[in-house]
Amino acid sequence: MANSPLDPLTSLRRSIASNTPPTPTTSPDAASSESATNNLGVATHLHFTNPEPHTFSLDTPTRFISSDDPVDLRSIYFAWQQKDVNIPVYIALAQKLSDELGSTGRADSKVQNLVFAERLDLITWLEGASDESEYIKGLESDTSAAKSAQVASGALGGVSTIPSGAAGARSGKQIDPRLQEIYNLERNMGDRNSILRGIKPTDFSHIRKHSEQFFKDRKKPTAAAPVTATTTSLASRDKKPGRRPDPIILLSPSASSLLRMSNIKSFLESGTYIPPDSNLAGSSATANILHVSRLLPSIDNQRPFRFILVDTPEQFKPDYWNRVVAVFTTGQTWQFKSYKWQNAPDLFKNALGIYVGWRGEDVPGTVKGWGRGVTSAQVEKWNPQQGVSGRWRDREVVEGIWDRVEESMRSRGWSKDGGPVEK
């Protein structure tokens, strides 16, 4: 089967949306089922069936750019396969696959590790939660369309503009005298370039010489200045027009927490509490990032918010802290040592605190001491004999938590078109 001119990134995104994942194969011709394999160490191509059967080589460069270089399709597909594992596991599996490729005589076909921000941006784009990505270049068709517009305007050649006025009279064609009189009264308006830049070249070198004297005695910037500039650029890089940022919820990494990465998704989405160590927990215990969608009617009654759930801020950019809307806590202050706000009262002035404990047990004194910035909820203790069938009261607890999150986000300036008000 000949390779299709379709874009590999677009094909992968389309296959994920239609729930028809591609199949790794050992040959470009996927007509035979014998070429299909689940081992990326021996696979050489990726076969797609949507919208029509086509195949790409796994070494194909994609439009995803990392460190100014395009990332190959194998690394993109591998990152998608390992989207639910934590960073150390992802790096170890990538190294293992690279070693396997080297042992088969393909030393140049290595898996490229994507950093946390790149992997998060890629997964968000592939899942269709965002139509924009700062790491993905536009399609060539978009560039061609822009060039066509320039050709049509005359900027890059093409059809020139029709002359008017006396120029028409000089073409040798007989013109009606009355029409010629109208032409003679026309005023030349010029084109876009002559209006914006003028018709004469202007030399501004004397201004540069004049301005040099103002910078000679200027003191060198302090060491703190570059840091401030860097922080500002990081905080504004993700602010793209029309793109609402995803709010972030932080979980407690404590082993005593009733809600951890393994059971938080089922709790917030399905309204059912399952112990984090139970086999019934819906998420992998090794996942380091999860996503939950929730409609908040008082903020946006049309488009659900997509919440990011993590249990550590070690991969945060500086501007991510402004998107933290809630923090689940057990009352242990060591949880906040790596936070931007290490003091609990300061933390819960900027994000809603949530404590979840067993029904009938007292709320820890430290949590009570943090005041109204922390909301407390209690769930029934787990009964192995009843299982999930006896968890009908959990839904009421979850809805109460979501109401507090919605109220807190609204008070901090979240809207249907944008994130919180900058502080």
Sequence and secondary structure as in RCSB ss.txt:
>XXXX:A:sequence
MANSPLDPLTSLRRSIASNTPPTPTTSPDAASSESATNNLGVATHLHFTNPEPHTFSLDTPTRFISSDDPVDLRS
IYFAWQQKDVNIPVYIALAQKLSDELGSTGRADSKVQNLVFAERLDLITWLEGASDESEYIKGLESDTSAAKSAQ
VASGALGGVSTIPSGAAGARSGKQIDPRLQEIYNLERNMGDRNSILRGIKPTDFSHIRKHSEQFFKDRKKPTAAA
PVTATTTSLASRDKKPGRRPDPIILLSPSASSLLRMSNIKSFLESGTYIPPDSNLAGSSATANILHVSRLLPSID
NQRPFRFILVDTPEQFKPDYWNRVVAVFTTGQTWQFKSYKWQNAPDLFKNALGIYVGWRGEDVPGTVKGWGRGVT
SAQVEKWNPQQGVSGRWRDREVVEGIWDRVEESMRSRGWSKDGGPVEK
>XXXX:A:secstr
    SS HHHHHHHHHHTT   EEESSS  SSGGGB S TTT  EEEE SSS EEEETT EEEEEETTEEEEHHH
HHHHHHTTTS HHHHHHHHHHHHHHHHHTT TT       HHHHHHHHHHHTTS S  TTB   HHHHHHHHHHH
HHHTTTSSS     THHHHTTS    HHHHHHHHT      HHHHHH SS    HHHHHHHHHHHHT     THH
HHHHHHHHHHHHT  TT     EEE    TT S  TTTHHHHHHH     TTSTT SS TT S EEEEEEETTTE
EEEEEEEEEES  TT  GGGGGGEEEEE  S GGGGTTSS  SHHHHHHHSEEEEEEETTS   HHHHHTGGGEE
EEEE    TTTGGGG TTHHHHHHHHHHHHHHHHHHTT  SS      
